[in-house]
């Protein structure tokens, strides 16, 4: 059953690797600007770097606790700035943003578990 934490890390990290690569390239800066994020082009790229480094760290199980904190540092401001469902008049758009908000809250929960418990077996952190 040592494979289960590894599979969990792979599945958990995938979203941060994909979004991190996209954000480092500047994808989403227009959306962030529209949401009122100051210096969106720079902030999106920095957020992408946090997501990418944190995701790689968790995936590899190398300093996974630190990587999980990087993911939390990425997710908290992004969630609050980009998914403000409480301020949206259109019910369908508000529902979609609430879903994205709650998804990010769940990801924060997962990251906090990794930050506390670590990478588990089959990781660089636990090679010895």
QUIMO-V27941 format. One record per pair of residues at least 24 apart in sequence whose ideal C-beta (glycine too) atoms are under 6 Angstrom apart, sorted by the first residue. I is the first residue (numbers start at 1). GAP is how many residues later the second one is. D is the distance in whole Angstrom. If there is no record, write none. Layout:
BEGIN
((I	GAP	D) (I	GAP	D))
END
This chain:
BEGIN
((2	119	4) (2	120	5) (5	115	3) (6	116	4) (9	49	5) (9	50	6) (12	98	6) (13	42	4) (13	45	5) (13	46	4) (16	35	4) (16	38	6) (16	39	3) (16	55	6) (17	38	4) (19	32	5) (20	28	5) (20	31	4) (20	32	3) (20	35	6) (23	24	6) (23	25	3) (24	24	4) (24	25	6) (35	47	5) (37	44	6) (47	27	6) (47	31	6) (50	24	4) (58	56	6) (60	64	6) (61	58	3) (61	62	2) (61	63	5) (61	64	5) (62	62	4) (64	50	6) (64	54	6) (64	55	4) (64	61	6) (65	50	5) (65	53	6) (68	43	4) (68	46	4) (68	47	4) (69	46	5) (71	40	4) (72	36	6) (72	39	5) (75	29	5) (75	32	6) (75	33	5) (79	25	4))
END
